[in-house]
Amino acid sequence: MTMIQVVYAGLIGLCAGISSGLFGIGGGVIIVPLLVYLFKFQQQTATGTSLVALLLPVGILGIINYYRAGFIQMDNVKLGLVIATVMFFGTFLGSKIAISLPTITLTRMFSVFLVLVAVRLWFTAK
């Protein structure tokens, strides 16, 4: 794993953590698309690596299936663990921001975020 990949993984973890703290989301909406975009992973590899980040207790059985099918290797596990470590702290930051915002503001932020993700997926789907 290169240093730039570690930095990208840290940024993905931070985004996922803050989003998790703010909106209760992270893996499928943040981590998977960014792994596809930044690391050029196949969808299955991105999903498997995201599950590594969400390892305990959520993803262990899914990780085993993706690993056995050959979609993730040990480098993906390491990358997922970097994301998980930074996501741990990002979730704290995101939750602090969320509880300081009025409900209507947070709801509108989440709505805009979902629309942006949907538009991006719509126009980049292969």
N, C-alpha and C positions, 0 to 999 in steps of 0.2 A: 504494500500500500504506500503510495507516494504522499509527500507532505501536503500537496494540494488536495488530494483525496481526503486526508484527515481534516483539513480546513473545511472543505465542502461538507463532509459528514457532520462536523461540529455545527455548521450553519444550518444544515437540515434539522439536526437535533434541536437547535435553538428555536427555529421556526415551528417545528412540531410541538415543542414544549410550550411555547407561548400560546400557540393556537389551542392546544389541549387545555391549558389553564383558562384561556379566554372563552372558548366555545365548546370544550369537551371533545375535540377532534384531534387528529394527528396522523395516524398511520396511513389510511387509505387516501386521505385528501391532501396531505402534505408530503409525507415521506415517499410514497410510491411515485407520484408524478415527478418529484424532484430527482429521484434516482433514475427514472427513465430519461429525463431531460439532461441532467448534469453528467451522469455516468454512462448514459446510452445503454442501460440495462434493458433486457427483454422484460415484458410485463411480469412474467412469472418470477424472474430473478429479483425484480424490484419488490414484488409482494413477499417473497420469501425473506429477503433482507429486512424488510419492514417488520416482519414477524419476529425476527431476531431482536430488533430494537424493543419490541413489546413482549419479549420472551416470557417473563414470569408474571403471572401464571397463564396469560392469555394465549401465547403463540406456540408453545412447545410442540404440540401434536402437529400443527400445520408446518412448523419448521422441519420436523422429521420427514413429513411427506415430500416437501420441496427438496430437501437434501437427498433423499433416496431417489427422487426422479432426476437428479442432476442439475436442477436449476440454481442451487446455491452451493458454493464451496466455502472453505474455511475463510478466505478473504472476505466473503460476504458476511460471514458471522462476525468477524472482527469489525467490519464497517458498521454493522448493525449495533454492535456494542458501544462504539464511539457515539453513534446517534443517540442511543439510549442514555448514556452518561450525561450528555449535554442536555438532552430532553428533560431529564430529571430536574435540572435547575431551571430550565426554561419554563416548565410547568408552574413552578413556584412564582416566577416573574409574571407570567400570563395571568395567573389567578389573582395576584395582587392588583394588577391593572383592572381586571374584570370587576372585582368587588368595589373598586373606586368609581366605576362608571355608572351613570343612570341606566336602568334596564332598557329603555328605548334606544339609547345610543349603542349599547352592546348588540341588541337585536338587529339594528340597521347595519352595523359593521359586519355582522355575521352574514346577513342577507347579501350585501355587496360582495363579500368574499366568495360565497357560494356561486353567485352569478359569474364572477371572474373565472373561477375554476371551471364552470360549465362551458363558458365560451371558449376557453383555452382547449379543453378536451374536444369540443365539437369540431374545431378547426384543425386540430393536429392529429385526430384519429386516423389510423392507417388501416 
